[in-house]
Amino acid sequence: MKIERGRIQRVILCSMLGLLDLQLETLASGPGTLPPEGPSLKQRLTGFRVGAHRGGLPAPDQNTIHHFEQARLAGVDIVETDLRASRDGEVFLFHDKLMEDITDCTGPIGSKMAAEIRGCRLKDTKLGLSTFRELLAWSAGRVVINAEFKSSSSIEPALHLLREFSAYGWVYFQVDKNYTKARALDSRVALLVTPKGPDAQKALESYLTLGDDNLLIIELHEDIRTPENILAIHHSGKLASEDSWHFGQEIVEGFRRARCDDVFNAGIDIAITEMPAECVEERDAANQAARR
């Protein structure tokens, strides 16, 4: 009995040593032997891409998982949302500072505890506010998330969730004035900046010379949208994005006109739109034309 037990122990030990040798050989042979990784965020965004602004507007269920799922089914590449933190640090998808315009609650969302916010309902719906955690769990990499920090208090907890979900390959954040804080908290996260105002050109040139490879996207406005600037953005290895309604209103007195083709014709990579389904058709046409 003792001999048999000893033989079994030796077999187990040899198996463990063999497994260790295999792991060491794998590491020594270089990254080519490791399991292949998925596409990078930049690879996912290469070509003409469409992002749904709050899932598509106007809609009472804006910035909710329910509405983002509709946009995903329409074929968008990106869902655009807004982040605000509750008083106790829960990150919600919400654009406005005050809650009364689109919910049955009142006051600043940042002054309320998460439990109180969960009891609020969007007007004309039975839906509550979605959280960033719920959005990450819903996407799971199926669609890229473009999230704008609407409050500086949302930055740290949102980045914590990014790491928890290992979402570097399918999430980027709009930072604007919060670039320095976000970059200090995480050197890997992909960021988007929006140079605008009287010093927009100077700000753009400054961003392009930072040498920050993870500053991935520059959002344009009319004051700096020039062929030269778009070329400079691409030459620096970054992508250009713009809201399609900058090229003219998408909805006028009930008349709907998607303008993503105008964005793509200007050489801009990403069009953020309030008309997802229509812009998906224009994206497909633009990508097909580019392959000819």
N, C-alpha and C positions, 0 to 999 in steps of 0.2 A: 504494500500500500504506500509506504514511504517512497519506494523507488518510483512508482507510478506518479506520485505527486511531484517528485523532483523533476521527472521528465516533462511533465506539463508546464512547470514553472520555467524550465529552460526553453521550451518551445515559445512560450509567451514572451520571454526576454529577447529571444532571437528575432521574433516578429517585430517587437518594438524597435530594436536596433536597426532592422532592415528598413522600417518606415522612416526612421530618423535619417538614415543614409540617403534614402530616396528624396527626402525634403531638402537635404543639404546639396545633393546633386542638382536639383531643380533650381535652387537659388544661385548656385555657382554657374550654371549654364546660361544665365542672363534672362532678361525680360521676355525674350522670344518664346520661352517655354511656359510662361504664365498664361492663365486663361485670358482670352481677349476681352478688352474693355469695350463698353458701348461707345457710340459716337460722342465727341465733345459737344459742348453747347454751341460753339461756333460752327461746327460741322452741321448741326441740326438746323442752324439758321442760315446756312449758305443757300443762295438763290433768292428769289422773291418770296417773302413770307407775309402772312396776314395775322394780325392780333386783334382780338375782339375787346373793345373798350368797355370794361365792366361787364363783359359778356355780350354787349350790344345794347344800344339805347334807341329810343326811350323804352324803359321797361320797369315796372314796379318791383320786379325781383332781381334788379341789378345787384352785382357783387355777391351772388349766392351760388352755391354748388349747383342748384337746380338750373340756373340760367347758363352757367359755364358748360354744363353737360350739353345743353342745346347747341351752344357754339361749337363744342368739340364734334358733335354729330354732323354739324354743317361743314366741317373740314378745316377749321382754323388751325394754325400752327401754334398760336400763342393765346393765352387769356391774360388780359391786363386787369389789375385790381389795385386796391388802395389799402394801406395798413394803418390802423390806429390801435393803441393799447389801452386797455381798461386800467383803472387805478391800481389793481393788483397784478398787472402784467400779462393778462391774456390778450393775444393779438387777434383783432377782429377785422373783417373785410368791410371797410366803411370809408366813404369819401369825405363827407362833410364833418366839420368840427362839432356842429350841433345836430341833435337827433330829430328835431321836430318836423323838418321838411318832408322826410320820407318814412318816418316811423311813428308809432303811437306813444313814444317816450319823448321827453324834453331834456334840454340841457346838454352840456359838453359830454361826449362819450368818454373822454379821458377822466372825468370826475366820478365815474360810476364803477362799481365792482362788477366783475364778470357775471356773477349770479344775477344781478339786476338787469344787465344787458341781455342776458339770455331770455328774460321775460318779455322783451320788446318785440313787436311785430312790424314788419314792413307794411306800409299803407296799401290797401286794396289787395292784400294777400294774407295768408295764414302762416307765412314764413318768418322765422326768426333770422337773426344775423348769423352768417357763417363765420367760422374762424380760420385763421391761416393754417392751423393744424389740420382741420378738416379738408382744406383745399389741397394740401400736400398729400394727404392720404388718398383723396379722390384722384388726383393726377397720376401719382406713382410713376411719373416719367412719360405718360402717354401723350401729354401736351406740355409745352413750355409755359412757365409762369413768369409774367412780368409784373412785379409788385413794387408799388411806389410807397416809400416811407412818408406818410402824411404827418407823423409825429415822431420826434426824435426818441421818445420813450419806447417806440415799437422796434427800434433797430436791434438792440441786444437780444430780446426774446425771440425775434424773428430769425436772427442768425443762429441762435441756439437750435431752433426747430429745423433750419436748413441742415445743420450738422447731424441732428438726430435722424433725419430722413435720408441722409447721404444724397442730397438733391443738387449738388454742384453742377451736374450735367444737364439740368433742366429748369433752373431758376436763375433769374437775374433781377436786380433791384434798381429802381430809380432813386438816385440819392440827391441830386441837385446840391443844396447847401450842406448836406450831411455826408459828402464824399469822404472828408478827412476822418470823421468818426467811424464810419462803416469800414473803411480800409484799415484803420488802426485795430479794429476788433477782429478782422478776418482778412488775411492777405490773399486768399484763394477765391473769394466770392466774386462772381461776375457782376459788374456794375454798369449802369447807364447814367450819363449826365446830359443836362439840357442847357447849353449856353444860350442865354437870352438877355434882352435888355440892351442898354447903350454900350455895354462892354462885352457883348456876346462874341465878337470876332477875336478880341484879345483873350477871352476865356477859352475859346475853342483852340487857339494856337497853343495856349498853356497846357491844356489837357493832352494835346497830341504830342507834346514833348516830354511828358512825364515819364515815359518808359514803363507804364503800367499795362502789362499784357492782359490783365483781367479787367481793365476798364474797356469793356468789349464793344459798347454801343454808344454812339453820339446821336442824340435826338435833335433834329433840326427845327428851326422856325424860319419864317419868311425872311427875317432880317439877315440871316447868314446862309440861306439856301442858294448857293451858287455852284456852277459846275466845278469851279476850282476847289471849293471847300469839300464837295463830295469826293473829288479825286484825292484830295489830301487825306480825308478820313480813310478811304480804301487803301491808299499807299501806306498808311501807318498800321495796316492790318486790322482795322476796326470796321464795324458795320454802321450804316446810317439808317435812322428810323425817323418817321414823321407821322403826325396825325393827319389822316386823309382829308379832314374837313378844313385844314389850312388851305386847301386848293379850291375851296368853295363849299357852301353848306350842303350837307348830304340829305337833309330833309327840309323842304321849303313848302309850307302850306299843303302838307300832305303828299307832295311830290318827292319821291325818293330817287336819289341818283348817287350810286356808289362812285367814289373818286380814287380808288386804289390804282386804277390804270394811270392816272396822272402822277401818282407817287412813283410808280415803277418806271414810267417814261422819263422821269427826272433822274433816274439812276439810283434811286433810294431803295435799300434792301427790304425794309420792314414797313408795312403800312398798318397803322393802328386805326381801326374803323368802328363806326357804330352800326354798320350794315354788314355783318360777317358773311352771310350766305352769298350776297352779291359780289363781295370782294374776293371770296374764294374763287369764283368763276373768273374774275379778272386776273387773279394770281396765276391760275392754271394757264390762261392764255398767254400771259407774259413769260412764264417759264417755258412754255412750248415754243414761243417765238425765239427765246434766247438760245434754245438748243438747235435751231436751224442753221 
